[in-house]
Amino acid sequence: MRATKTTKGLKVNVIAGTYVVVLGFNLPKQKCKNLQGFSILRKDETEGECYYLKGTKTFEVTDPGFPAGSQYSTKKHPIQGFQWADYSAKPDHTYTYTVTALKGTPSNLKKYIQTSVTIKTESTTVGKHNVLFNRGLAASQEYTRRFGDLSPDKVPNNKAYEWLSRGIYEGLEDFVNSCKPGKHALRISAYEFNYKPFLQLLRETIKRGVDVKIVFDARKKNPRVNNIKNIKAFKLTQNSIPRANGKSYISHNKFIVKLEKGKPISVWTGGMNFSKGGIFGQSNVAHIFRYKQLAKDYFDYWTALSQDPSSKEIKKLVEELTPLPTTLKKGSRGVFSPRKNLDALNYYKETAMNAKHGLLMTFAFGINDLFKEVYEKSSADFRFALLEKMTRGMKKGPKKTAEVKAIKKLRYNKKNLFAIGSLIKTNEIDGWVKEKLTGLNHYVNYVHNKFMLVDPLTSNPIVITGSANFSNASTIRNDENMVVIKGDKAVADIYFGEFFRLYAHHAFRESLKWRKQGDKPKYLKTDDWWASHFGKSQKSNKRKYFASMEL
């Protein structure tokens, strides 16, 4: 949901997803003299709570001297920027956000202009969609505040895993448990298939009479060996079909089709592997679609995969089953792989290139050359990218050096904002607490998502999401699935909020790499800090974008 309001020149624009609410403000430059920042008061109309949101900086003269990692009320230590986000929102709640421009002095702040906006967050069920993002941020100040330096396995009562899941595993359990014997069936296609509680759940589901069949990746040694081992351990062999043909490729799908009386009715898909690391470690999204035609397409795809076809056979089928959605105006349409050529990847590239206002993409394995061109030449006002690493997995040498140089060049463009997965590795910088990874992942620690948002804040947003990295291999070699969603503002708002949750987290941590150990805390400013948010600067463009103004 989106809402906006302007009071005496102070504009507040609010975009609410499920767990994230993004706020953009604007105040005319001539009214910013002596501006100390903005406070944000949040009233939960659903539960009756009311409090100021918190930030991480203080004024030097009013620093209360709290321990490292503390947070401070924006009532006395305001936000010095024109964009903020509430990451503590709850689904299907009504909130009123009161944003106040503060002037005066740090010791005597004065309310200048105030604007209040009421908004309702989205439910995890939005029309024919369920969108579930895991936390994806084990290496965070909040994890450290809650669980210290304990690994998730050592936190009592499964509380760390519950926090990391953020409803994604519970949603998976609900999806499976909703099946009734004699009425429903499940058809699963899996790449990593080794999270033991999930395998046990499937075993119990089969025991109570639900028809379950699984196609699993059995091509390369990893994950084939673990998949087979766990399938045997949980007595799922009779229900499982190895996908072994084409051993140089991978069967990278992670979807489940639900059938009712033999007819497909919904599909669970996304980038989340059925593994501990996929569910609780790296960032991932799971998306349930309740479109019968889309579910049928997935079921037909699964049926073909269950025959373990050759690369040539499966390419012919998927191109017939899911032609490129070039005429799609509104709704959801699947795009499966492998395909005969790179037409699908070029379709994604052209969709991204046609963004007019905003482009947001995730890259778990570097940026494909087609999308480097997008970030170089697109006319979109803002182009965000969230990367796991600077490049895909590459050995040191001329090729990697050239790749790093190309990415750095793209980052110099003021329309491009990139963030790369990172964490705080020391207690010696600016009062921040040292963070650590869960140890659940070996190859991708931070950003495993595979989605693209094109003009997400317009009336006709585009979301492209699924299992496929935006790469050549994902298009012409691997078993993959993507869904193109057009014109669904609620879905776009959820993805938008989650993207910026992850982006802001990693962008900040990456910025700390330039700080030296022992640096003194950076306090809130008492100068004309706001001046850099006007003119032709990147900060100015960002202010305008989040406040939904003409650029």
C-alpha positions as CSV (number, residue, x, y, z in Angstrom):
1,M,0.0,0.0,0.0
2,R,1.1,3.5,-0.7
3,A,0.1,6.8,0.8
4,T,1.3,10.4,0.6
5,K,0.6,13.7,2.4
6,T,2.0,17.2,2.4
7,T,1.7,19.7,5.2
8,K,3.1,23.3,4.8
9,G,5.7,21.9,2.3
10,L,6.7,18.8,4.3
11,K,5.9,15.9,2.0
12,V,5.9,12.3,3.4
13,N,5.6,9.4,1.0
14,V,5.1,6.0,2.5
15,I,5.4,2.6,0.8
16,A,4.3,-0.4,2.9
17,G,5.2,-4.0,2.3
18,T,4.6,-6.7,4.8
19,Y,7.4,-6.3,7.3
20,V,9.0,-3.1,5.9
21,V,7.6,0.4,5.5
22,V,9.8,2.8,3.5
23,L,9.4,6.6,4.1
24,G,10.6,9.4,1.8
25,F,10.3,13.0,2.8
26,N,10.8,16.3,1.1
27,L,11.1,19.8,2.4
28,P,11.7,22.8,0.1
29,K,15.3,24.0,0.2
30,Q,14.3,27.4,1.4
31,K,12.7,25.9,4.5
32,C,15.7,23.8,5.5
33,K,17.8,26.6,7.1
34,N,18.8,25.4,10.6
35,L,17.2,22.0,10.0
36,Q,18.5,19.5,12.6
37,G,16.7,16.5,11.1
38,F,13.5,14.6,11.2
39,S,11.9,12.6,14.0
40,I,9.4,9.7,13.3
41,L,6.7,8.8,15.7
42,R,5.0,5.5,14.9
43,K,1.6,4.6,16.3
44,D,0.4,1.0,15.8
45,E,-3.4,1.5,15.4
46,T,-3.9,-2.3,15.5
47,E,-2.1,-3.0,18.8
48,G,-2.2,0.4,20.4
49,E,1.5,0.9,20.7
50,C,3.1,4.3,20.1
51,Y,6.8,5.2,20.1
52,Y,9.5,7.0,18.2
53,L,11.6,5.1,15.7
54,K,15.3,4.8,16.6
55,G,18.5,5.5,14.8
56,T,22.1,4.8,15.4
57,K,23.6,8.3,15.8
58,T,23.5,11.0,18.4
59,F,24.5,14.6,18.7
60,E,27.8,14.9,20.4
61,V,26.6,17.4,23.0
62,T,23.7,15.2,24.0
63,D,25.3,11.8,23.6
64,P,23.9,9.7,26.5
65,G,27.0,7.4,26.5
66,F,25.2,4.2,25.9
67,P,27.2,1.0,25.1
68,A,28.3,0.0,21.6
69,G,25.5,-1.1,19.3
70,S,22.8,1.0,21.1
71,Q,20.0,2.8,19.3
72,Y,18.6,6.3,20.0
73,S,15.2,7.8,19.8
74,T,14.7,10.1,16.8
75,K,12.8,12.4,19.1
76,K,16.1,13.7,20.5
77,H,18.5,12.4,17.9
78,P,16.8,12.9,14.6
79,I,17.4,11.4,11.1
80,Q,19.6,13.6,9.0
81,G,18.4,12.4,5.6
82,F,15.3,12.4,3.5
83,Q,14.6,8.7,3.5
84,W,14.1,6.1,6.3
85,A,12.6,2.7,6.8
86,D,10.8,0.9,9.5
87,Y,12.0,-2.7,9.6
88,S,9.9,-3.7,12.7
89,A,6.4,-3.5,11.0
90,K,4.1,-6.4,11.1
91,P,1.9,-7.7,8.3
92,D,-1.7,-6.6,8.0
93,H,-1.3,-3.7,10.6
94,T,-2.4,-0.1,10.4
95,Y,0.2,2.4,11.3
96,T,0.3,6.2,11.6
97,Y,3.7,7.8,10.9
98,T,4.2,11.3,12.1
99,V,7.3,12.9,10.6
100,T,8.5,16.2,12.2
101,A,11.1,18.5,10.9
102,L,13.1,19.7,13.8
103,K,15.0,23.0,14.2
104,G,16.6,24.7,17.1
105,T,19.7,23.3,18.7
106,P,20.7,19.7,19.7
107,S,20.0,20.6,23.3
108,N,16.8,22.4,22.6
109,L,15.1,20.9,19.5
110,K,12.0,22.7,18.2
111,K,9.1,21.3,16.1
112,Y,9.0,23.1,12.8
113,I,6.5,21.3,10.5
114,Q,4.7,18.0,11.1
115,T,3.0,15.6,8.7
116,S,1.1,12.4,9.6
117,V,0.3,9.6,7.2
118,T,-1.8,6.5,8.0
119,I,-1.1,3.3,6.1
120,K,-1.8,-0.4,6.3
121,T,0.9,-3.0,5.7
122,E,0.3,-5.8,3.3
123,S,-0.7,-9.3,4.4
124,T,1.6,-12.2,3.5
125,T,-1.4,-13.2,1.4
126,V,-2.0,-10.6,-1.3
127,G,-4.6,-11.5,-3.8
128,K,-3.4,-14.7,-5.6
129,H,0.1,-14.3,-4.1
130,N,1.9,-15.1,-0.9
131,V,5.3,-13.4,-0.7
132,L,7.7,-14.6,2.0
133,F,11.2,-13.2,2.6
134,N,13.5,-14.8,5.2
135,R,15.6,-12.5,7.4
136,G,18.7,-13.1,5.4
137,L,20.7,-11.0,7.9
138,A,22.3,-13.3,10.5
139,A,25.4,-11.0,10.4
140,S,23.6,-8.0,11.9
141,Q,23.5,-5.8,15.0
142,E,20.0,-7.1,15.8
143,Y,21.1,-10.8,15.8
144,T,24.0,-9.8,18.0
145,R,21.7,-7.9,20.4
146,R,19.4,-10.9,20.6
147,F,21.7,-13.8,20.6
148,G,25.2,-12.5,21.2
149,D,28.0,-14.4,19.3
150,L,26.2,-17.7,19.6
151,S,25.7,-19.7,16.4
152,P,22.0,-20.5,15.7
153,D,22.5,-24.1,16.8
154,K,23.6,-23.0,20.3
155,V,20.6,-20.6,20.9
156,P,18.0,-22.4,23.1
157,N,14.5,-23.3,22.0
158,N,15.3,-22.8,18.3
159,K,14.8,-19.1,18.8
160,A,17.6,-18.0,16.4
161,Y,16.2,-20.1,13.6
162,E,12.8,-18.8,14.3
163,W,14.1,-15.2,14.0
164,L,16.1,-16.0,10.9
165,S,13.2,-17.8,9.2
166,R,10.9,-14.8,9.6
167,G,8.0,-17.0,8.5
168,I,9.4,-18.5,5.4
169,Y,9.9,-22.0,6.8
170,E,6.6,-21.8,8.7
171,G,5.0,-20.9,5.3
172,L,6.6,-23.9,3.7
173,E,5.2,-26.1,6.5
174,D,1.7,-24.6,6.1
175,F,1.9,-25.2,2.3
176,V,2.6,-28.9,2.9
177,N,0.4,-29.4,5.9
178,S,-2.6,-28.0,4.0
179,C,-2.7,-31.1,1.8
180,K,-5.5,-33.6,2.6
181,P,-5.1,-37.3,1.8
182,G,-7.1,-38.4,-1.2
183,K,-7.6,-34.8,-2.2
184,H,-4.2,-33.2,-2.7
185,A,-0.9,-34.1,-4.2
186,L,2.5,-32.4,-4.3
187,R,5.1,-32.4,-7.1
188,I,8.5,-31.1,-6.1
189,S,11.5,-30.1,-8.1
190,A,14.6,-29.5,-6.0
191,Y,18.2,-28.6,-6.4
192,E,19.5,-28.8,-2.8
193,F,17.2,-31.2,-0.9
194,N,18.7,-31.8,2.5
195,Y,17.0,-29.8,5.3
196,K,16.1,-32.7,7.6
197,P,13.0,-31.3,9.3
198,F,11.5,-30.6,5.8
199,L,12.3,-34.1,4.6
200,Q,10.8,-35.5,7.8
201,L,7.7,-33.4,7.2
202,L,7.4,-34.9,3.7
203,R,7.8,-38.4,5.1
204,E,5.0,-37.8,7.6
205,T,2.9,-36.2,4.8
206,I,3.3,-39.4,2.7
207,K,2.5,-41.6,5.7
208,R,-0.8,-39.8,6.2
209,G,-1.8,-40.6,2.6
210,V,-0.8,-37.6,0.5
211,D,0.7,-38.4,-2.9
212,V,4.2,-36.8,-3.0
213,K,6.7,-37.1,-5.9
214,I,10.1,-35.4,-6.0
215,V,12.5,-34.7,-8.9
216,F,15.9,-33.9,-7.5
217,D,19.3,-32.8,-8.9
218,A,21.5,-35.8,-9.4
219,R,24.0,-34.3,-11.9
220,K,27.1,-33.0,-10.3
221,K,28.6,-34.5,-7.2
222,N,27.4,-31.6,-5.1
223,P,24.5,-31.6,-4.3
224,R,23.9,-35.1,-5.7
225,V,25.6,-37.0,-2.9
226,N,23.8,-35.2,-0.1
227,N,20.5,-35.4,-1.9
228,I,20.7,-39.1,-2.3
229,K,22.0,-39.6,1.2
230,N,19.1,-37.7,2.8
231,I,16.5,-39.2,0.5
232,K,17.5,-42.7,1.6
233,A,17.7,-41.6,5.3
234,F,14.1,-40.4,5.3
235,K,12.8,-43.3,3.2
236,L,11.8,-41.1,0.3
237,T,13.5,-43.2,-2.4
238,Q,10.3,-44.6,-3.8
239,N,8.9,-41.1,-4.1
240,S,12.0,-39.6,-5.7
241,I,13.3,-39.3,-9.3
242,P,16.9,-38.4,-10.0
243,R,17.4,-35.7,-12.7
244,A,20.7,-37.0,-14.1
245,N,20.7,-36.4,-17.9
246,G,23.1,-33.6,-19.0
247,K,25.7,-34.0,-16.3
248,S,27.6,-30.7,-16.9
249,Y,24.5,-28.7,-16.0
250,I,22.3,-28.4,-12.9
251,S,18.6,-28.8,-12.1
252,H,18.4,-25.6,-10.2
253,N,14.6,-25.4,-9.6
254,K,13.1,-25.0,-6.2
255,F,9.4,-25.4,-6.7
256,I,6.4,-27.4,-5.4
257,V,3.1,-27.8,-7.4
258,K,0.0,-28.4,-5.3
259,L,-2.7,-30.5,-7.0
260,E,-6.3,-30.9,-6.0
261,K,-8.2,-33.9,-7.3
262,G,-5.4,-34.2,-10.0
263,K,-5.6,-30.6,-11.1
264,P,-2.8,-28.1,-10.3
265,I,-4.1,-25.2,-8.3
266,S,-1.0,-23.4,-6.9
267,V,2.8,-23.4,-6.9
268,W,5.5,-22.5,-4.4
269,T,8.6,-21.2,-6.1
270,G,11.5,-18.7,-5.7
271,G,15.2,-18.8,-5.0
272,M,15.1,-20.7,-1.7
273,N,16.7,-24.1,-1.7
274,F,15.3,-26.7,0.6
275,S,18.4,-26.6,2.8
276,K,19.3,-25.1,6.2
277,G,21.5,-22.4,4.5
278,G,18.8,-21.5,2.0
279,I,16.0,-21.2,4.6
280,F,17.9,-19.6,7.5
281,G,21.2,-18.2,6.2
282,Q,21.6,-16.3,2.9
283,S,18.7,-13.9,1.8
284,N,16.0,-15.6,-0.1
285,V,12.3,-15.2,-1.2
286,A,9.6,-17.8,-1.6
287,H,6.6,-16.9,-3.6
288,I,3.3,-18.8,-3.8
289,F,1.1,-18.3,-6.9
290,R,-2.5,-19.4,-6.9
291,Y,-3.0,-19.0,-10.6
292,K,-4.4,-22.3,-12.1
293,Q,-2.9,-21.7,-15.6
294,L,0.5,-20.9,-14.1
295,A,0.3,-23.9,-11.8
296,K,-0.6,-26.1,-14.8
297,D,2.5,-24.8,-16.7
298,Y,4.7,-25.7,-13.7
299,F,3.0,-29.1,-13.5
300,D,3.6,-29.8,-17.2
301,Y,7.2,-28.7,-16.7
302,W,7.6,-31.0,-13.7
303,T,6.1,-33.9,-15.6
304,A,8.6,-33.5,-18.4
305,L,11.5,-33.2,-15.9
306,S,10.3,-36.4,-14.2
307,Q,11.1,-38.3,-17.5
308,D,14.7,-37.1,-17.2
309,P,14.8,-35.7,-20.7
310,S,17.8,-34.7,-22.7
311,S,18.8,-31.1,-23.0
312,K,17.4,-30.9,-26.6
313,E,14.1,-32.4,-25.5
314,I,13.5,-30.2,-22.5
315,K,14.5,-27.0,-24.5
316,K,11.8,-27.8,-27.1
317,L,9.2,-28.3,-24.4
318,V,9.9,-25.2,-22.3
319,E,9.8,-22.9,-25.3
320,E,6.5,-24.3,-26.3
321,L,5.2,-24.2,-22.8
322,T,6.4,-20.7,-21.8
323,P,6.9,-18.4,-24.8
324,L,8.3,-15.1,-23.8
325,P,5.5,-12.9,-22.3
326,T,6.1,-10.0,-24.8
327,T,2.4,-9.3,-25.0
328,L,1.6,-9.6,-21.3
329,K,0.0,-6.4,-20.0
330,K,-1.1,-7.5,-16.5
331,G,-0.8,-10.7,-14.5
332,S,1.8,-13.5,-14.0
333,R,3.5,-15.6,-16.6
334,G,6.2,-18.2,-16.3
335,V,9.5,-18.4,-18.2
336,F,11.2,-21.8,-17.9
337,S,14.7,-23.0,-18.9
338,P,16.8,-24.3,-20.5
339,R,16.1,-22.6,-23.8
340,K,17.7,-22.9,-27.2
341,N,19.2,-19.4,-27.1
342,L,19.5,-16.2,-25.0
343,D,16.2,-14.7,-26.1
344,A,14.8,-14.9,-22.5
345,L,17.9,-13.2,-21.0
346,N,17.7,-10.5,-23.7
347,Y,14.0,-10.1,-22.9
348,Y,15.0,-9.4,-19.2
349,K,17.7,-7.1,-20.4
350,E,15.3,-5.1,-22.6
351,T,12.7,-4.9,-19.8
352,A,15.4,-3.5,-17.5
353,M,16.6,-1.1,-20.2
354,N,13.1,0.3,-20.6
355,A,12.8,1.3,-16.9
356,K,12.0,5.0,-16.8
357,H,12.3,5.8,-13.1
358,G,13.8,3.0,-11.1
359,L,15.6,-0.4,-11.7
360,L,16.4,-2.7,-8.8
361,M,18.2,-6.0,-9.3
362,T,19.9,-8.7,-7.3
363,F,23.0,-10.5,-8.4
364,A,24.2,-13.6,-6.6
365,F,27.0,-14.4,-9.1
366,G,28.3,-11.2,-10.6
367,I,26.7,-9.0,-13.3
368,N,26.2,-10.5,-16.7
369,D,27.5,-8.4,-19.6
370,L,24.0,-7.7,-20.9
371,F,23.1,-6.0,-17.6
372,K,26.4,-4.1,-17.4
373,E,25.1,-2.4,-20.6
374,V,21.8,-1.7,-18.8
375,Y,23.6,0.0,-15.9
376,E,25.8,1.9,-18.3
377,K,23.1,3.1,-20.8
378,S,19.7,2.9,-19.2
379,S,17.8,6.2,-18.9
380,A,16.2,5.2,-15.6
381,D,16.6,7.9,-12.9
382,F,17.9,5.4,-10.4
383,R,19.5,2.0,-10.9
384,F,20.1,0.0,-7.8
385,A,22.1,-3.3,-7.6
386,L,22.6,-5.7,-4.7
387,L,25.5,-8.1,-5.2
388,E,26.9,-11.1,-3.2
389,K,30.4,-10.2,-4.4
390,M,32.1,-7.8,-6.8
391,T,32.4,-10.6,-9.4
392,R,31.3,-14.2,-10.0
393,G,33.6,-16.9,-8.7
394,M,36.8,-16.2,-10.6
395,K,40.5,-17.0,-10.1
396,K,42.9,-14.2,-9.7
397,G,44.3,-13.0,-13.0
398,P,43.6,-10.6,-15.9
399,K,40.0,-11.6,-16.4
400,K,39.1,-11.0,-12.8
401,T,41.0,-7.7,-12.8
402,A,39.1,-6.6,-15.9
403,E,35.8,-7.6,-14.3
404,V,36.5,-5.7,-11.1
405,K,37.5,-2.7,-13.1
406,A,34.2,-2.8,-15.1
407,I,32.1,-3.0,-11.9
408,K,34.0,-0.1,-10.4
409,K,33.5,2.0,-13.5
410,L,29.7,1.4,-13.2
411,R,29.7,2.4,-9.6
412,Y,31.1,5.8,-10.6
413,N,27.9,6.6,-12.4
414,K,25.8,8.8,-10.1
415,K,22.6,7.1,-11.3
416,N,23.9,3.7,-10.1
417,L,23.9,2.7,-6.5
418,F,25.5,-0.7,-5.7
419,A,25.9,-2.6,-2.5
420,I,28.0,-5.7,-1.9
421,G,27.4,-8.3,0.8
422,S,29.4,-7.5,3.9
423,L,29.5,-7.6,7.7
424,I,31.1,-5.7,10.6
425,K,34.3,-7.6,11.5
426,T,35.4,-5.6,14.5
427,N,34.2,-3.9,17.7
428,E,36.7,-1.0,17.1
429,I,34.8,1.1,14.7
430,D,32.3,3.9,15.6
431,G,30.7,2.0,18.5
432,W,29.4,-0.9,16.3
433,V,29.3,-4.4,17.6
434,K,31.3,-7.1,15.8
435,E,29.1,-9.5,13.7
436,K,29.6,-13.0,12.5
437,L,28.0,-15.3,9.9
438,T,25.9,-18.3,10.8
439,G,28.3,-20.8,9.2
440,L,25.2,-22.3,7.4
441,N,26.5,-21.4,3.9
442,H,29.6,-22.2,2.0
443,Y,29.3,-20.5,-1.4
444,V,26.8,-17.7,-1.0
445,N,26.7,-16.0,2.4
446,Y,24.6,-12.9,1.8
447,V,22.7,-12.4,-1.4
448,H,21.1,-15.4,-3.0
449,N,18.0,-13.6,-4.3
450,K,17.2,-13.6,-8.0
451,F,14.7,-10.8,-8.8
452,M,14.3,-7.6,-10.8
453,L,12.0,-4.7,-10.1
454,V,11.3,-2.2,-13.0
455,D,9.6,1.1,-12.1
456,P,8.3,-0.4,-8.8
457,L,6.7,2.8,-7.6
458,T,4.6,3.5,-10.7
459,S,1.1,2.3,-11.4
460,N,2.4,-0.4,-13.6
461,P,5.4,-2.1,-11.9
462,I,7.2,-5.2,-13.1
463,V,8.5,-7.9,-10.9
464,I,10.6,-10.8,-12.3
465,T,11.4,-13.4,-9.7
466,G,12.4,-17.1,-9.5
467,S,15.3,-19.5,-9.3
468,A,17.4,-18.3,-12.2
469,N,20.4,-16.0,-11.9
470,F,20.4,-13.5,-14.7
471,S,23.1,-15.4,-16.6
472,N,23.8,-17.3,-19.8
473,A,24.0,-20.7,-18.0
474,S,20.7,-20.1,-16.2
475,T,19.0,-19.5,-19.6
476,I,20.5,-22.1,-22.0
477,R,21.8,-24.8,-19.7
478,N,20.1,-25.2,-16.4
479,D,16.6,-26.3,-15.4
480,E,15.2,-23.0,-14.1
481,N,12.0,-21.1,-13.6
482,M,11.1,-17.4,-13.5
483,V,7.8,-15.6,-13.3
484,V,7.1,-12.2,-14.8
485,I,4.5,-10.2,-12.8
486,K,3.1,-7.0,-14.3
487,G,0.8,-4.4,-12.8
488,D,0.6,-5.7,-9.2
489,K,1.4,-2.8,-7.0
490,A,1.0,-4.7,-3.7
491,V,3.5,-7.4,-4.8
492,A,5.9,-4.7,-6.0
493,D,5.6,-2.8,-2.7
494,I,6.6,-6.0,-0.8
495,Y,9.6,-6.6,-3.0
496,F,10.6,-2.9,-3.0
497,G,10.7,-2.8,0.8
498,E,12.6,-6.0,1.2
499,F,15.1,-5.0,-1.5
500,F,15.9,-1.8,0.4
501,R,16.1,-3.6,3.7
502,L,18.9,-5.7,2.3
503,Y,20.4,-2.9,0.3
504,A,20.6,-0.5,3.2
505,H,22.1,-3.2,5.4
506,H,24.9,-4.1,3.1
507,A,25.6,-0.6,1.7
508,F,26.2,0.6,5.2
509,R,28.5,-2.3,6.1
510,E,30.4,-1.8,2.9
511,S,30.9,1.8,3.8
512,L,32.5,0.9,7.1
513,K,35.4,-0.8,5.3
514,W,36.8,2.7,4.7
515,R,36.8,3.4,8.4
516,K,39.9,2.7,10.5
517,Q,39.8,0.8,13.8
518,G,39.7,3.1,16.7
519,D,37.9,5.9,14.7
520,K,35.8,8.1,16.9
521,P,32.0,7.9,16.5
522,K,30.5,10.0,13.7
523,Y,28.0,12.2,15.4
524,L,25.0,13.9,13.9
525,K,26.0,17.2,12.2
526,T,25.2,20.7,13.3
527,D,26.0,22.4,10.0
528,D,23.9,22.6,6.8
529,W,24.0,18.8,6.2
530,W,20.8,19.1,4.2
531,A,22.5,21.1,1.4
532,S,24.0,18.1,-0.2
533,H,20.5,16.6,-0.7
534,F,19.7,19.3,-3.3
535,G,21.1,20.2,-6.7
536,K,22.3,17.6,-9.1
537,S,23.8,15.3,-6.6
538,Q,23.1,11.6,-6.1
539,K,21.6,12.4,-2.7
540,S,19.3,14.9,-4.4
541,N,18.1,12.3,-6.9
542,K,17.5,9.9,-4.1
543,R,15.4,12.4,-2.1
544,K,13.2,13.1,-5.1
545,Y,12.8,9.4,-6.0
546,F,11.7,8.3,-2.5
547,A,9.4,11.3,-2.2
548,S,7.9,10.3,-5.7
549,M,8.7,13.7,-7.3
550,E,9.6,14.5,-10.9
551,L,13.3,14.0,-11.5
